[in-house]
């Protein structure tokens, strides 16, 4: 019985290990074709937005957050944002940044934010 309780407890800890909260706000009612899993979504930090040389349209904003004490780090937040961007049909993420909020009890909340964009060739045709 004790082994079963220990196994259940360990499973719960592992499942909570990368617990994050995701929020997406769409700026358009248009639906875009999801990208293939192999499609590489480029991420441009807010300091490098000018590197996007093609015309684009902003279709929404993503915010993903989680606590470092739960195994969350900037890389897995960005990876989750890329997965969401592919599902929404976005070509890239601009104005991306990760903020860290330190709490008095020693843990830190990490929050990734960015705007999803599509290039004109990805726009739905009427």
Buried (B, 14 or more C-beta within 10 A) or exposed (E): EEEEEEEEEEEEEEEEEBEBEBEBEEEBEEEBEEBEEEEEBBBBBEEEEEEBEEEBBBBBBBBBBBBBEBBBEBEBBBBBBBBBBBEBBBBBBBBBEBEEEEEEEEEEBBBBBBBBBBBEEBBEEE
